[in-house]
Amino acid sequence: MYPAKTKRVYPSITNAPYWRRIQAYLIDFVVILIVGIISFYAGDYFYTNSRVGQANNADILALRLESGLYIADHENNPIMLTKDINTNNYEVIYLTRLEYFYTAANTHFDYTLSSYYVEGQAFDYYRDVLKAEDGASLFTFDNTLPSLPYRFKASLSADDKTEAWSILYSTALKDFQQDPTYRAIDRALRDFVALNLTISAFVGTIIPWLFCPLFFGHGRSIGKFLTRLAVVNKDGYTVKHGQIVVRFLVFGIIETALNVYGFFIPLLLTSGVLTLTKNNRALHDLVSGTYVVDAKMSRIFNSFAAEEAYYKSSESERLANKTYFTEAPLPQNLPK
């Protein structure tokens, strides 16, 4: 047992054991993850099947296929050119598509926005991409070759060809993604993902850390309910709904959400506060004026007057008028 560190007239409150608080937090964290993930996939499903989502997805798929940098599968979905370039006829197929992207019309290639742009110089695919005028070019040029008048040099190993193609392809994709039309649609999709993540994090946090404490009463989240902990105000009496809301806002925004951007500094801060403060109060406890107690070893009264009246009453009156909350299995398990 951890008796309350604040001076109390009556022995009603026992502080929550540290490791049970950790257990409660871990349970709540798992619940947050599960609810958040479900919320994210639900949001993604509704967006994907909405008119706006379907239109944006159709537009981005169409742009990818028009670029030539993707191959359509049997359902007309674009597939990246990532097969082993050393097998079958992929070298010719992939290089042909690369040339198509850089030289054909309506592939959404904009030289002025590309990696190869040089001010005052017109674009030349052979010179800029294949480095035909460079003695260190990786290609052999021969107009008698079938289908395509150039290939990777025969002296290149399979790994060298794979690496060279990876660099060429990733550069082409980067150039394609600079297209204003593509960027506008992609930005809309990214904005939705960011919004969906934010909503999912909020939903994942609000259910176990706000709705459940209000539903179960006495500030008990799912983790606290399962580990038999409860929340009281700083004087050791029943916590108010407003304090539960403030507790949630501090925990959900500062101690949870900001960990993503603050390299878990908020979590380390609240852990330090939890260790050093009286009654082991976390940051959200300090702000909301609360602390966590062992509900199995505590009597939680609504006020000092109710507590004093209880202790001044007879044993029979106590049994007849239970004016406190506890999760003790038997009354005699509680401190006298």
C-alpha positions, 0 to 999 in steps of 0.5 A, a space after each residue: 500500500 502507498 498511503 496518501 502523502 498529503 495530510 488527511 484527517 481520515 485514512 480514506 485514501 491510498 495512493 495508486 501503486 506506481 506499477 499499476 499506473 503503468 499497467 493502466 497506461 499501457 492498456 489505454 495506449 493499446 486501446 488508443 492504437 486499436 481505436 485510432 487504427 479502426 478510425 483511420 481505416 474507416 475514414 479512408 474507406 468513406 473517402 475512397 468511396 466518396 465522389 471526391 475521393 473516387 475522382 481524385 484517385 481516378 485522376 492520379 491513376 490516369 496521370 500515372 498511366 499517361 506518363 508511361 512510367 507505370 504499366 497497367 495491370 489486368 484491372 488497369 491499375 498502374 504498376 511501377 517499373 520495378 521488375 528485374 531489368 536483367 530478365 526477359 526483355 525488361 531492359 528494352 521495355 523499361 528504357 522505351 517507356 523512359 524515353 516515351 516519358 521524356 520525349 512524347 507529348 502529354 506525359 506531364 514532363 516539364 523540362 523547366 521543373 525537372 532535374 535536368 534543367 539548365 537555363 538557356 539550354 533546350 532539353 535533349 534526351 540523349 544528351 541529358 538523360 543517356 549522357 550520349 556525349 559523355 565518355 562515361 555514359 553507361 549506354 552503347 548506341 547502335 542504330 542497327 539494334 532492334 526496337 531501341 538504338 541503345 542498350 546498357 553496356 555489355 560490360 556492366 554487371 547485373 547489379 550495375 544495370 539494376 543500380 543504374 536503372 534505379 537511379 534513372 527511374 527514381 529521377 524520372 518519377 521525381 520529374 513526373 511528380 513536379 508536374 503542377 497537375 499531379 502536385 495539385 491532386 497529390 496535395 489533396 490526397 496528402 491533405 486528406 491523409 493528414 486530416 484523417 490521421 489527426 481525426 483518428 488520433 483524436 478519436 483514438 484518444 477521446 474514447 478511452 480518456 474522456 468518454 470512458 472516464 465519464 461513463 465509468 465515473 471517478 475518472 476511470 479510463 479502460 486501463 484504470 477500470 481494469 486495474 482498479 484505479 480511480 481519480 480524485 481531486 487534489 484534496 482526495 474527493 470525487 473528481 468533477 467532470 470539468 477536471 476530467 475534461 481538462 485532464 483529457 485535453 492535457 494528456 491527449 494534446 500535450 502528452 500524447 499528440 505532441 510526442 510525435 513532434 517533440 521526440 517524446 520529450 513531453 512523455 519524459 517530462 510527465 514521467 519525471 513529474 510523476 516521480 517527483 511530485 507528491 501523490 505521484 501526480 503526472 502533468 495532467 494531474 497537476 494542471 487538472 488538480 487531480 491524482 490517482 488512487 487505489 480504488 481497492 484500498 480507498 473510500 472516495 467521498 464527495 466532500 469532507 463533510 460526507 467523509 467526516 459524517 461517515 467516520 463519526 457515525 456508528 458501525 450500523 449507520 455506516 453499513 446502512 448508509 454507504 456514502 463513498 465509492 470503493 472497489 474493495 471486494 469486502 469492506 473489512 479490506 479497507 483501512 479503518 
